């Protein structure tokens, strides 16, 4: 069987006004053909696909196109047109395919197009025809739409948060191979739940999210007719016309069973709707004081309102401002995004003391801050991340390493990884384990600091990924939706 593979991924925060461009995709690598397998053969969803393909002797893999960007604002119209053209050209030149592994995020939007993933799926479907099976591999923070259900034969979402893209790519590929070979006939039940939630209860390692996801795993184990079950707690900063949580059940030619299980899972999520809204984050000033008073480091400070991995701009100055105002000595590691940092320091020399205004230029929700400190390093920067990180090479653009009174501020031109991976600091010869605290621009991806961190503090910071979702300017999401509105039943 000839199986095509395409991976296009970006998670959109519609409250971030800065568009995502082709440059943002290029920062994480755009590849075609065999280069996709050469670079990603052992990691991420592509690695998972290959792992499954190698278990069989009847699979010929045809890698076509890969483009991934860090989360951000809506795609520009030109960027969507570029991605759509690459998907169309790739499939048009692929020859006859027996199946398509389409790896997307599921929560991507563009200027004028709410559902980019459904849009790209439609292009793929028109290219391969109505009878070639397509299985989607998705982030479980996807917003499942009718177009995704109708255009695909089945879909598979991440089973854990933090995510395991390798697992998802592997499961989706195994399911696709079964469908193509005639070993399975998928029937899909889809339930849309009028529910959204902030990100503080998204970890699948604890209740309530664990309870919901564990039940899906139990259902898969209890009945051999169940092929795949995916719960989708949509990422909470997507203001689109079909927004909301979902659950999707795929059975082997048994629609009644799929419907029954989908109803049960929707009921279960709805029964815990208040528990999903519980906040654990603390005010900014209190978080800084607590980190400074800790007996040992590294204390991870989760900048919830400025989560680069959730689509914020990474340009919030709120935490570093509070550190300086409190006069802490830390030392702290603080990432910050400023697209103009290259121009601002163009005349500066490494080793000298500089004064520069940074931050506040991406999401338009924060004031810039003037920093004075020693310019320790300043250069165009590409970092290499080992382990299982799904994008092993990341372009940060021009990057300045500033030594300021509270520690180190790393200002990058591009969003990069938002400080969530120690590799960013290690690239500059810094040892994160030697610091008292580290700001990470994420609300839940703390796993890369797990070996050296002593504590994680979620900071109730403002911004386009803030936990106070009721205060965001919602316009397009279907109403009523809980918790923005009181609803007695998801039905």
Protein Blocks (a to p, Z undefined) as FASTA:
>chain_A
ZZddddddddddfkbmbdcdfklmmmnopaehjllmmmmmmgcjklmmmmmmmmpckbcc
ddfbdcdddddddddfklmmmmmmmmmmmmmmnopafbdcdddfhpaccehiablmlmmm
mmmmmmnopklccdddddfkbccdfklmmmpmbdcddfbdcddfklmmmmmmmmmmmmmn
opaccddddddddddddfklmpfkbcfklmmmmmmmmmmmmpmkbmbdcdddddfkbccf
kgccddddddehiaklmmmmmmmmmmmmmmmmmmmmpcfbdcfklmmmmmmmpmbdcddd
ddfklcfknopaolacklmmmmmmnopakiaddddddfklmmmmmmpcehiacdddeehi
lnopaccdddddddfbgcddddddehjbfblbccebjadddddfklpadddfblmlnopa
mklmmmnopafklpfbdcdddfklmmlmmmmpcbdcddddedjkbfblmlpccfkbccdd
dfkbccfbfZZ
